[in-house]
């Protein structure tokens, strides 16, 4: 996700420095003519804006918080834009840490994939200070076409988690629709093609159909969907929120066996 963001920012005329700590990352950055740094502090200390696109919540906290984190190294008046799907409490911690150092923080949860970033059509759900978001819109608009203010710090992540819960549930329902169709004598390829043109169409159905088979789903989206469903359940539990029908679908055989079965897959939904 981060690399096409870098390309879009550079194409818009921004000077960009990337964090490249691994030798292979440095070689790739150099071969592509990128400016790179080897530490968090060296990457962020002169920046007007810092963009975080890592994988997990613990990585967000490690990269951003503490004496060696980005917030501590950023100059006063700079802005941290946090894109990684994570616990809403992490966004609140970042906002508190930033406020203590005069650093603005945007909880900018995203929807889309690298291809959407490259095309400049990513969706962002942003929590934080709305005035700060308005100032950052021209920069965010280099790679996102829908930038929505959704509330305070953590609310961007809450919207994202609801979105991902709904998406995985839709995938599960699409898988079960294929099962139902089979019991009625309709072949898998036929039902997947037909439903995309009906009122039962959904983004989840589209992902199942694009893979050509229910059996291909877990290998394509299983890893990050497993991570996101785990976060959804943990956040709902800590908030005392009832996942309701969505929770029932997420715990169904269709989701557990067919979507979350594998744990090494690229992200097609973020």
Beta strands, then each sheet from edge to edge (+ up, - down):
strand 1: 17-19
strand 2: 35-37
strand 3: 49-52
strand 4: 79-82
strand 5: 104-111
strand 6: 122-127
strand 7: 144-151
sheet 1: 1+ 2+
sheet 2: 3+ 4+ 5+ 6- 7-
end
